[in-house]
Amino acid sequence: MARKSGGPSKSEAIRNYKSAHPDAGPKAIAESLTKDGTKVSAQFVSTVLSNARKKSGKRRGRRPGRKAAAGSATLKQLVLAKKLAARMGGVEQARQALDTLAKLLD
């Protein structure tokens, strides 16, 4: 689709409107630009803004990297557990000792 000569493209108009009205959502932007003579849908506005965020590096959602699940041991704790098992003569003996200790503490 050819754009009108002399004026900004639809995408430019959307970006300009968003910079002038940062709190405006896609529906409000589409309605305002349509009143001004630039026919755009809310979906198109959303797509243009999403692509602009991707290019600028702004990301939404979770940050990269995984958080440890609740109850999981850290690397330091695992190393200590390995040393304990080695001193106790194996994992099974260390487990029995810890179970006995847990009963004593209860």
N, C-alpha and C positions, 0 to 999 in steps of 0.2 A: 504494500500500500504506500503510495507516494505521500509525502508530507507537504503541507502548505509551505510555499516559499516565504521566506522572511520571518517566520515565527519559530519559536522553539519547538522541538519535537515533543510528543506526548510524554515521553519519559523525562525529558528535561523539565517540563511543566510540573510533573509530579514531584520531582526532586526539589525544585524551587519552592513549591507550595509547602512541602514537608519541612524545609529549612526555615521558612517563615512561620510555620505553625507546627512546632515539634510535637504537640500533644494530639494533633488530629489523627484519626484513624483512617483506614482505607475507604470506608463508606463515606465519611465526611469529605475526604479529599475528592473522591469521584463525583459527589453531588456538586461540590463547589466548582470544580473544573468544567463539569457539564453545563452549569449555568453560565460560565464564562465563554462557552463555545467549543471547548475541547472535549469531545465525547470519549470517555474512558469508563470502564467498569471497575467496580471495587476489587474484583479478582486481579485485573491487570495492574491496578495500583499496588496491591499486595505483592505481586510478582516483582514489580520494579523495585519496591523497597527491600524485598528479600534479597534480590540480586545485588543491590547497593550495599547491604550489610555484609554479604559474602565477600565483596571486593574490598571493603574497608577493614575487614578482619574482626569485626564485632561478632561474637558468637553468643548464642543463647543456650540455655540448658546446662547440663553438667560439665564440670571441668574434666579434662583428660586425666586418666589415671584411676585406678581402682582403690577404694577404701577397703580396709580389712573388715571381714565380716565379724559380727559380734561373737565373742568367745574364741576367736582364732588367736594363736600365739604369734608373737613377733619373732623375728630372726634371733634376736638376743635370747629370748626365752627358750627357743628351740635348741640353741647351742648349750644353754645351761641344763636343759633336760637331757641332752645327749651326754654331757659330762656326768650327770647324776646316774644315768643308766650304766655308764661305763664303770663308775665306782661301785655300784651295787651289784654288778655281775650280769647285767642284762636288763632289758626293758621290763620283762615280767616281774623280776625281783623288785625293781624300782616302783612298779605299779602296785605291788602288794604292800610295800613299805608306805606308799602314799595313801593307800586305802586304809591301812591301820592307823596312820596319823590322822586321817580325816575322822575316823571313829572316835579317836581320843579327844579330838577338839570339839566334837559335838556334845 
